[in-house]
Amino acid sequence: MSKFSYPKEKIKVLLLENIHPVAIKLFRDSGYTNIESVNSSLDELSLSEKLANTRILGFRSKTEIRSSLLQKFPKLLTLGAYCIGTNQIDLGQATQQGLAVFNSPYSNTRSVAELVIGLSIMLLRKIFHKSTLAHQGIWDKESKSCYELRNKTIGIIGYGRIGSQVSVLAESLGMKVVYYDVEPKLALGNATPVSLEKLLKMSDIITLHVPENKTTCNMIGKKELKKIKIGAVLLNIARGSVISATEVAQAIKEGRLGGLAVDVFENEPKSKNEKFTSVFQNLSNTILTPHIGGSTEEAQENIGLDVTSKIINYLDKGISLGSLTVPDLNLPLQKNAHRFLHIHFNVPGVLSDLNHRLSALNVNILGQYLKTNEKIGYVVFDIDKGNSSTVLKELKQVKNTIRARALY
């Protein structure tokens, strides 16, 4: 491969929220040595100050990437969300700017699923309550209202990557598994799809694994809580907005829910220095954890490897697999060639104009790859070596161009 058309060591990489060191190592090994790592998230003003010369931005779930921020920095090349969710990013604006956004939807699945099982055991056995008493010098050895997982029914709301993994683990422990999803999903093992109403009525444990959107907001509220079996336990490891906090807290106080575990909240502290408050605090048999579903060494290392590899593949080779904004292209490497990337609004005539201009320059195209989505098109040209600066200039002059770049 010929020398890259831009000096990678000058490309600024900014990583926020204590991203795993493996990401830094991978960037450095690939030639991206201008790296700044920050242990916390930043507010928009502080982040804006750091983004002036940044081309690659990595972050986790606490950093807000709003439209107003993205519009200020059109030279950003990629965003890396080192987490599963992307609701903290204005993906619409990123798409409009031809900004490639990558996340890691699979890397922490096992960690979250294991937490669900662990929390279920602790809630059914009232471990948290008994541990607190033991710390206070009180010896509560009573077995009343303490249960095994075996032969209990777990109801999984959202049977995607995490929900289905919970299903497998739960069944291996002797549980009966029922699940509800808005889309048809193939059952694993002996799991049974049921309606939401039936799931609420028959489950001893209810666990939520749904995305945050208009249809899931407060999906467990007053009406749903009345349908839940008396004494059942509820787990929310999804998003804070999917349960009505005040109604769920009231159900615990009244004893309609036998236990509660919450890992996600609508209002979460930005850092350790900010005080955390919740209506769930100091409720009986209630376990609160600080959004740690995917916070294991294994998961964070896997996420660091996954997202960083996607970013480097895109920057070095033009491969956009896994992008949430730029159409997916998996590209072969071309030896003795120049590679150019062109992102444009998805309107008729762009590809024709691109080819016409290259033909006018008497350019021999060795490979051409195109993929579109509803808003933008992504085309990659491999051409015979020649005057790349002239080619790039022509590509940028095509109407409806968002951005064009020479790779090598």
C-alpha positions as CSV (number, residue, x, y, z in Angstrom):
1,M,0.0,0.0,0.0
2,S,1.3,3.4,-0.8
3,K,1.9,6.1,1.8
4,F,-1.3,7.7,3.2
5,S,-2.3,11.1,1.9
6,Y,-2.5,12.6,5.3
7,P,-0.2,12.3,8.3
8,K,-1.9,10.1,10.8
9,E,0.2,11.3,13.7
10,K,-1.3,14.8,13.3
11,I,-4.9,13.6,13.6
12,K,-6.1,14.5,17.1
13,V,-8.0,11.7,18.9
14,L,-10.0,12.7,22.0
15,L,-11.3,9.9,24.3
16,L,-13.7,10.7,27.1
17,E,-15.2,8.8,30.0
18,N,-12.3,6.6,30.9
19,I,-12.3,4.4,27.8
20,H,-10.3,1.2,28.2
21,P,-6.6,1.6,27.6
22,V,-6.7,-1.1,24.8
23,A,-8.3,1.6,22.6
24,I,-5.3,3.9,23.1
25,K,-2.9,1.0,22.3
26,L,-4.8,0.1,19.1
27,F,-4.8,3.7,17.9
28,R,-1.1,4.1,18.7
29,D,-0.2,0.8,17.0
30,S,-2.0,2.0,13.9
31,G,-0.1,5.3,13.8
32,Y,-2.6,7.6,15.6
33,T,-0.3,8.9,18.3
34,N,-1.9,12.3,19.0
35,I,-4.3,11.1,21.7
36,E,-5.8,12.8,24.7
37,S,-7.7,10.7,27.2
38,V,-10.1,12.2,29.8
39,N,-11.6,10.2,32.6
40,S,-15.0,12.0,32.8
41,S,-17.6,13.3,30.4
42,L,-17.6,17.0,29.5
43,D,-20.3,19.6,29.2
44,E,-20.9,21.2,25.8
45,L,-18.8,24.3,26.5
46,S,-15.8,22.3,27.8
47,L,-16.1,19.8,25.0
48,S,-16.3,22.5,22.4
49,E,-13.0,23.9,23.6
50,K,-11.3,20.5,23.0
51,L,-12.9,19.8,19.7
52,A,-11.4,22.7,17.8
53,N,-8.5,20.5,16.5
54,T,-10.1,17.0,17.1
55,R,-10.9,14.7,14.2
56,I,-11.8,11.5,16.1
57,L,-14.0,11.6,19.2
58,G,-14.7,8.7,21.5
59,F,-17.1,8.6,24.4
60,R,-19.5,6.5,26.4
61,S,-23.1,7.1,27.5
62,K,-22.8,10.3,29.5
63,T,-21.5,12.6,26.8
64,E,-24.2,14.5,24.9
65,I,-23.5,15.0,21.2
66,R,-26.2,17.5,20.1
67,S,-26.8,18.9,16.7
68,S,-25.6,22.3,17.7
69,L,-22.2,20.8,18.7
70,L,-21.8,18.8,15.5
71,Q,-22.5,21.8,13.3
72,K,-19.7,23.7,14.9
73,F,-17.1,21.1,14.0
74,P,-17.7,19.9,10.4
75,K,-14.1,18.6,10.2
76,L,-14.8,15.8,12.6
77,L,-14.1,12.5,10.8
78,T,-15.7,9.9,13.1
79,L,-17.5,9.5,16.4
80,G,-17.0,6.4,18.5
81,A,-19.7,5.5,21.0
82,Y,-17.9,3.0,23.3
83,C,-21.2,1.6,24.5
84,I,-24.4,0.0,23.2
85,G,-26.8,2.9,23.2
86,T,-26.6,5.9,20.9
87,N,-29.6,8.0,22.2
88,Q,-27.0,10.6,23.5
89,I,-26.1,11.3,19.8
90,D,-28.0,13.3,17.2
91,L,-27.6,10.7,14.5
92,G,-29.7,12.7,12.1
93,Q,-27.3,15.6,12.1
94,A,-24.3,13.2,12.0
95,T,-25.8,11.6,8.9
96,Q,-26.4,15.0,7.3
97,Q,-22.7,15.9,7.8
98,G,-21.5,12.5,6.4
99,L,-19.9,11.8,9.8
100,A,-19.3,8.1,10.5
101,V,-20.6,7.0,13.9
102,F,-19.7,3.6,15.3
103,N,-20.9,1.8,18.5
104,S,-20.5,-1.7,20.0
105,P,-23.9,-3.3,20.3
106,Y,-22.7,-6.8,21.1
107,S,-19.6,-6.5,23.3
108,N,-21.2,-6.2,26.8
109,T,-24.1,-8.6,26.3
110,R,-22.8,-11.3,28.6
111,S,-21.9,-8.8,31.3
112,V,-25.4,-7.4,31.4
113,A,-27.1,-10.8,31.3
114,E,-25.0,-12.0,34.2
115,L,-25.9,-9.0,36.2
116,V,-29.6,-9.7,35.6
117,I,-29.2,-13.2,37.0
118,G,-27.2,-12.1,39.9
119,L,-29.7,-9.4,40.8
120,S,-32.5,-11.8,40.5
121,I,-30.9,-14.2,43.0
122,M,-30.2,-11.3,45.5
123,L,-33.8,-10.0,45.2
124,L,-35.4,-13.4,45.7
125,R,-33.2,-14.2,48.7
126,K,-33.3,-10.6,50.0
127,I,-29.5,-10.6,50.2
128,F,-29.1,-6.8,50.1
129,H,-31.4,-6.4,53.1
130,K,-29.8,-9.1,55.1
131,S,-26.3,-7.9,54.3
132,T,-27.2,-4.4,55.5
133,L,-28.6,-5.8,58.8
134,A,-25.4,-7.9,59.2
135,H,-23.3,-4.8,58.8
136,Q,-25.4,-3.3,61.6
137,G,-24.8,-6.2,63.9
138,I,-28.2,-7.8,63.4
139,W,-28.3,-11.6,62.7
140,D,-31.4,-12.2,60.5
141,K,-31.2,-15.9,59.5
142,E,-35.0,-16.2,58.8
143,S,-35.9,-17.9,55.5
144,K,-39.4,-16.4,55.3
145,S,-40.2,-14.9,51.8
146,C,-36.8,-16.0,50.5
147,Y,-36.9,-18.2,47.4
148,E,-34.8,-20.1,44.9
149,L,-34.6,-19.3,41.2
150,R,-35.4,-22.8,40.2
151,N,-38.9,-23.3,38.9
152,K,-39.7,-19.6,38.9
153,T,-40.9,-17.8,35.8
154,I,-38.8,-15.0,34.4
155,G,-40.5,-12.6,32.0
156,I,-38.2,-10.9,29.6
157,I,-39.5,-7.7,27.9
158,G,-37.4,-7.2,24.8
159,Y,-35.9,-10.4,23.3
160,G,-32.9,-8.9,21.5
161,R,-29.2,-9.5,22.1
162,I,-29.3,-9.1,25.9
163,G,-32.8,-10.5,26.5
164,S,-32.1,-13.7,24.6
165,Q,-28.8,-14.2,26.5
166,V,-30.7,-13.8,29.8
167,S,-33.1,-16.4,28.5
168,V,-30.4,-19.0,27.9
169,L,-28.8,-18.4,31.3
170,A,-32.1,-18.4,33.1
171,E,-33.2,-21.7,31.6
172,S,-29.9,-23.3,32.5
173,L,-30.7,-22.5,36.1
174,G,-34.0,-24.3,35.9
175,M,-36.3,-21.3,35.3
176,K,-39.3,-21.1,33.0
177,V,-38.8,-18.3,30.4
178,V,-41.5,-16.2,28.8
179,Y,-40.8,-13.2,26.7
180,Y,-42.5,-10.3,24.9
181,D,-41.2,-8.4,21.9
182,V,-42.8,-6.0,19.4
183,E,-41.3,-8.0,16.6
184,P,-41.4,-11.8,16.0
185,K,-38.3,-13.4,17.5
186,L,-37.1,-16.9,17.4
187,A,-37.3,-18.5,20.8
188,L,-34.1,-20.0,22.3
189,G,-34.4,-23.3,24.2
190,N,-37.8,-23.7,25.7
191,A,-38.6,-20.0,26.0
192,T,-42.2,-19.0,25.1
193,P,-43.4,-15.8,23.4
194,V,-46.4,-14.3,25.2
195,S,-48.4,-11.0,25.2
196,L,-47.2,-8.3,27.5
197,E,-50.3,-8.6,29.7
198,K,-49.8,-12.3,30.1
199,L,-46.1,-11.9,30.9
200,L,-46.9,-9.4,33.6
201,K,-49.5,-11.7,35.2
202,M,-47.5,-14.9,35.2
203,S,-43.9,-13.8,35.9
204,D,-42.1,-14.0,39.3
205,I,-39.2,-11.9,37.9
206,I,-39.7,-9.2,35.2
207,T,-36.7,-7.8,33.5
208,L,-36.6,-5.0,30.9
209,H,-34.3,-4.9,27.8
210,V,-35.9,-2.4,25.4
211,P,-34.5,0.7,23.7
212,E,-35.5,4.2,24.7
213,N,-38.1,5.7,22.3
214,K,-41.6,7.0,22.3
215,T,-43.2,3.6,22.4
216,T,-41.2,2.4,25.5
217,C,-41.4,5.6,27.6
218,N,-43.1,4.6,30.9
219,M,-44.1,1.2,29.5
220,I,-44.3,0.0,33.1
221,G,-46.6,2.4,34.8
222,K,-49.6,2.4,37.1
223,K,-51.8,0.3,34.7
224,E,-49.1,-2.3,34.1
225,L,-48.1,-2.5,37.8
226,K,-51.7,-3.5,38.7
227,K,-51.4,-6.5,36.4
228,I,-48.1,-7.8,37.9
229,K,-48.3,-10.8,40.2
230,I,-48.2,-9.6,43.9
231,G,-44.7,-10.1,45.3
232,A,-43.0,-10.3,41.9
233,V,-39.6,-8.5,41.5
234,L,-38.8,-6.0,38.7
235,L,-35.4,-5.2,37.1
236,N,-34.7,-2.3,34.9
237,I,-31.3,-2.6,33.2
238,A,-32.5,-0.9,30.0
239,R,-33.1,2.9,30.2
240,G,-34.4,5.1,33.0
241,S,-37.4,6.3,31.0
242,V,-39.0,2.9,30.4
243,I,-40.5,2.7,33.9
244,S,-42.6,5.3,35.8
245,A,-40.3,5.9,38.7
246,T,-42.9,7.3,41.1
247,E,-45.4,4.6,40.4
248,V,-42.8,1.8,40.7
249,A,-41.5,3.3,44.0
250,Q,-45.1,3.4,45.3
251,A,-45.6,-0.2,44.3
252,I,-42.6,-1.2,46.5
253,K,-43.9,0.9,49.4
254,E,-47.3,-0.8,49.2
255,G,-45.8,-4.3,48.9
256,R,-47.3,-5.0,45.5
257,L,-43.7,-5.5,44.2
258,G,-41.6,-7.8,46.3
259,G,-38.3,-6.3,45.1
260,L,-36.7,-3.9,42.7
261,A,-33.3,-3.6,41.0
262,V,-32.5,-0.5,38.9
263,D,-29.2,0.1,37.1
264,V,-30.4,3.1,34.9
265,F,-32.0,6.4,35.8
266,E,-33.5,9.3,33.9
267,N,-31.2,11.7,35.7
268,E,-27.7,10.3,36.2
269,P,-24.7,12.2,37.6
270,K,-22.1,13.3,35.1
271,S,-19.2,12.3,37.4
272,K,-18.4,11.0,40.9
273,N,-18.4,14.5,42.3
274,E,-22.1,15.0,41.6
275,K,-24.6,13.8,44.2
276,F,-27.0,11.0,43.1
277,T,-30.6,11.2,44.2
278,S,-33.5,8.9,43.3
279,V,-37.1,8.1,44.5
280,F,-35.9,4.5,44.8
281,Q,-33.4,5.3,47.6
282,N,-34.1,3.6,51.0
283,L,-36.9,1.4,49.8
284,S,-37.2,-2.2,51.1
285,N,-35.5,-4.9,49.1
286,T,-34.3,-2.4,46.5
287,I,-30.9,-2.6,44.8
288,L,-29.5,0.4,43.0
289,T,-26.4,0.2,40.9
290,P,-24.7,3.1,39.0
291,H,-25.3,2.1,35.4
292,I,-22.8,-0.7,35.6
293,G,-24.6,-3.3,33.4
294,G,-21.6,-3.4,31.0
295,S,-19.0,-2.3,33.4
296,T,-16.7,-5.3,33.6
297,E,-13.1,-5.5,32.5
298,E,-14.0,-8.0,29.9
299,A,-16.8,-6.0,28.4
300,Q,-14.9,-2.7,28.4
301,E,-11.9,-4.3,26.7
302,N,-14.1,-5.9,24.1
303,I,-15.8,-2.6,23.4
304,G,-12.5,-0.8,23.2
305,L,-11.2,-3.3,20.6
306,D,-14.5,-3.3,18.6
307,V,-15.2,0.4,18.3
308,T,-11.5,1.4,17.7
309,S,-11.1,-1.3,15.1
310,K,-14.2,0.0,13.2
311,I,-12.9,3.5,13.3
312,I,-9.4,2.6,12.1
313,N,-10.9,0.4,9.3
314,Y,-12.9,3.4,8.1
315,L,-10.1,5.9,8.3
316,D,-7.4,3.7,6.8
317,K,-9.4,1.6,4.3
318,G,-12.8,3.3,3.8
319,I,-14.6,0.3,5.3
320,S,-17.8,1.5,6.9
321,L,-19.2,-1.8,8.3
322,G,-21.0,-1.1,11.6
323,S,-21.6,2.6,11.0
324,L,-24.9,4.0,12.1
325,T,-24.8,6.9,9.7
326,V,-22.6,6.1,6.6
327,P,-23.9,3.2,4.4
328,D,-22.1,-0.1,5.0
329,L,-19.3,-0.9,2.5
330,N,-16.8,-3.7,2.9
331,L,-13.9,-3.0,0.6
332,P,-10.9,-5.0,-0.7
333,L,-7.5,-3.4,-0.7
334,Q,-6.1,-2.4,-4.1
335,K,-2.4,-2.4,-4.6
336,N,-0.7,0.2,-6.8
337,A,-3.8,2.4,-6.7
338,H,-5.2,5.6,-5.2
339,R,-8.4,5.4,-3.1
340,F,-10.9,8.2,-2.8
341,L,-14.0,8.5,-0.7
342,H,-17.1,10.5,-1.6
343,I,-20.1,11.1,0.6
344,H,-23.1,12.9,-0.9
345,F,-26.8,13.5,-0.5
346,N,-28.8,10.7,-2.0
347,V,-30.2,12.5,-5.1
348,P,-30.2,11.5,-8.8
349,G,-27.3,12.4,-11.0
350,V,-24.4,12.4,-8.5
351,L,-22.7,9.2,-9.6
352,S,-23.1,10.2,-13.2
353,D,-21.4,13.5,-12.5
354,L,-18.6,11.8,-10.6
355,N,-17.9,9.4,-13.4
356,H,-18.1,12.1,-16.0
357,R,-15.5,14.2,-14.2
358,L,-13.1,11.3,-13.8
359,S,-13.5,10.4,-17.4
360,A,-12.7,14.0,-18.4
361,L,-9.5,13.6,-16.5
362,N,-8.7,10.4,-18.4
363,V,-8.7,8.5,-15.1
364,N,-8.8,4.7,-15.2
365,I,-11.1,3.4,-12.5
366,L,-9.9,0.0,-11.1
367,G,-12.8,-0.4,-8.7
368,Q,-16.0,1.5,-7.8
369,Y,-18.2,0.7,-4.8
370,L,-21.5,2.4,-3.9
371,K,-24.0,2.1,-1.1
372,T,-26.8,4.4,-0.2
373,N,-29.4,4.9,2.6
374,E,-32.4,7.2,2.6
375,K,-30.3,10.4,3.1
376,I,-26.8,9.9,1.8
377,G,-24.7,7.9,-0.6
378,Y,-21.2,6.6,-0.1
379,V,-19.0,5.8,-3.1
380,V,-15.4,4.7,-3.1
381,F,-13.1,4.9,-6.2
382,D,-9.9,3.0,-6.7
383,I,-8.0,4.5,-9.6
384,D,-4.6,4.3,-11.3
385,K,-1.9,6.3,-9.6
386,G,-1.8,9.9,-11.0
387,N,-2.5,13.4,-9.9
388,S,-4.6,12.7,-6.8
389,S,-4.9,16.4,-5.9
390,T,-6.7,17.1,-9.2
391,V,-9.0,14.2,-8.7
392,L,-9.9,15.2,-5.2
393,K,-10.5,18.8,-6.3
394,E,-13.0,17.5,-9.0
395,L,-14.8,15.3,-6.6
396,K,-15.3,18.2,-4.2
397,Q,-16.9,20.2,-6.9
398,V,-19.7,17.7,-7.6
399,K,-23.1,19.1,-6.7
400,N,-24.6,17.7,-3.5
401,T,-21.2,16.6,-2.1
402,I,-21.0,16.4,1.7
403,R,-17.4,15.5,1.9
404,A,-14.6,13.9,-0.1
405,R,-11.3,12.5,1.0
406,A,-8.2,10.9,-0.4
407,L,-7.2,7.8,1.5
408,Y,-4.0,6.5,-0.1
